[in-house]
């Protein structure tokens, strides 16, 4: 990670040769993919208040804590990805860039990895290629591939002794098993992940905590009213009634008056390992939110930089050119660079 890197999946180039042979034709639509959803069915879960207090967040202390962590050789890192689906009549190409950024003494250093996967419901197309994949539910298979690739990338790219900030929810449908397995492996390397969710319609708090029922449209509505700037809510414990392995602790924090609160999620084991450090990490989070300082895209600095590198990695590798050379024809929006 010293000088950063951009790496490609072993089939990144050759998959386009297989597409040529299969004579896959015109793309009919292209769009960014929302890999993980934030849908939680409250009837299937139990949510309880974990502690009592609203916390005051101190960005100055967060800045000083980052300096102390550097001195103690504890790293601060962020992860995000950029994914798009290139959909043809015969199937879909899924293009994903994974990015991890690491704060050094002077700068953010990035590690980036890019993959392509073509998935189709046609067994005929995949008969002569192991690189073109068959599945009766391509999106489902892609999410499984994504979960495995994300785990492999993070375990390879993130150094030991790291506070790791990840964009997206801790639990997200069919890949929960992979995420929980990843967290366990990260813990063995003293890597402690914190997950961030913005623009959520979840009502985990407002439908489960006595006195809040039916008073608010969502948890974000409640947090907007309950919190002042530079405050975080009490922690809450979420447990899936059908699978008790699916657990998390979460809270909301408010950075600006005119920006929606965001949710922070951690695995209970992460919270247990870092219990004495949690308040310091929250101070770091509010500092990194202000360091980024972008109300139009309110994210903490490591995640915002990782997002930028992920998007630029996809552009850098010029997937559009390879698509044209393989016989696939991009849509107008892709030609204009909207993705």
Order of alpha helices (4+ residues) and beta strands (2+ residues): beta-alpha-beta-beta-beta-alpha-beta-beta-beta-alpha-beta-alpha-beta-alpha-beta-alpha-beta-beta-beta-beta-alpha-alpha-alpha-alpha-alpha
